[in-house]
């Protein structure tokens, strides 16, 4: 009988977790991120991901906010084609894409109204790359929670 109770608790816990994740606002569009913030985020991603060959961050309308390489607009065009192909195959917008070939890997993700695309060397850790990209987009979408402009710091804050 104790075994059945344990199973029931695990099932209840699983259904509660689905509800928690359904309430998360990851997919909600936000105010567009600045190009400066996007550039900084892309630099940080490059530091964190030694396998990264190139990447781009796209705004809500598919505009390139930041990109590596000499042709930043090409990232926007290629990302649009990639998402169109995957959305068409799935029949609905996809959140993430991972393509692996013998030459390297492609990752694309949509989160918080933004998108990111990256190309890595072969055998990059997919879960880590997608996690870093998702975290980068979440951080870009988070409004500045610092003190309002013009306020004085409290004593001891600097």
N, C-alpha and C positions, 0 to 999 in steps of 0.2 A: 504494500500500500504506500509506503514511503517513496518508492520509485515513481509511482504515478503522480504524487504531489510534486516531486522535483520536476518532472516533465511539464506539468501544468504551469509551474512557476516560470520555467524557461520559455514556454509559449507566450505567457502573459508579458514577460519582459521583452520578447521579440516584437510583439504587437505594439507595446508602448514605445519602443525605439522607432518604429516606422512612423508613428505619430509625431515624435520629436523631430525627425528629419524632414517630415512633410511641412512642418511649420517654419523651417529655416528659410531665410529670404535671399538665398544665393542667386536665384535667377532674376530677382527684381532689378530692373534697370535703374541706374543711378546717374548722377551728373557726370558728364565726361571728365576724364582725368586730364591733367595738363600734360603737354608734351615733355616738359622738364621732369615731371614725376615719372612718366613712362620711360624716359631715357635712363633715369637712375635705377628704376626697377629692372630694366633690361641688363644694365651693367651688373647689378647684384646677381641676377640669374646666371650670367656668364661666370661670375666668380664662384657661385655655388655648384655649377655644373661643368666640370672639366671636359665632358664629352660633347658639349655644345659647339656646333659649327656655325649656327646662325639662328636668329629669332626675330620676331616682330610682335608688337602689341597693337591691337586694332580697337578703335572706338566703336560706339554703338551702331554707327552707320557704315562700318567697315573701313573707315578712314584710318590710315597708318599714323599712329601716335609716336611710335619709335620702331626702328628697325636697324639691323646690322647690314653691312654691305653697301655697295654703290648705287643700288636701284631699290630704294625703299618702296616705291609704288608697286613694284612687282610682287612684293609680299602680299599686298592687299588684293591684287588680282588673283594670285595663286590661292590664297586663303579662301577667297570667295568661291573659286572653282571647287576647291576641296570640300567646303561645307555644302555647296549645292549638290555635289555628287553623293555625299554621305546622307544628307537630308532626304534626297530623292530615293535612295536605297532603303532608308528606314521608314519613310513616309511621314516623318516628323523631324523637327530639329533635334540634332544630337548634341549632347553636352561635350563629349570628348571623342577624339579620333587617335588611333595609334596604328601606324603602318611601318612594318619592318621589312627591309630588303637586305640583300647581301652588301650593298654599298653604305647603308645607314638606316636611320629611323626618323620618322616624321611624327610629331605630336601636335595636336591642335585641341584647344579647349575653349569653351564659352563659360563665362562665370560673371555674375554681377553686372550684366550688361556690356561686358568687354569680351575680347577674344585674344588669344595668344597662339602663335604657331612657332614651332622650333624644329630644327633639324639637328640630329646628333650623330655621333659615330655609331657604328654597329655595337650592339649589346649594351646600350645604355639601360640603366635600371628604370623600366617604364613606370613603376609605381612611384618612385622617387621623383622622376621628372614631372609627372602629372601633378603630384602633390606640390612641388615647388611652383609650377605654373599656376595652379589654382590659388595657392597662398599669395602669389604675386598679384594676381588679379583682384583678390579680395582686399588686399592692402591698398591697392590703387583706388578701389571703389569706396573705401572707408573715408568719410569726411574727416577733416582735421578736427580732432576733439580737444585741442589745446585751448588755452584761455582766449577769450575774444580779443580782437585787435584793440590796442589802446589801453588795456588793463595793466596795472602794475603787478609784478610778481609779489607773492606774499613773502614776508620776512623769512629768510632761510632758504628760499627757493632759488636763489641765484641772483 
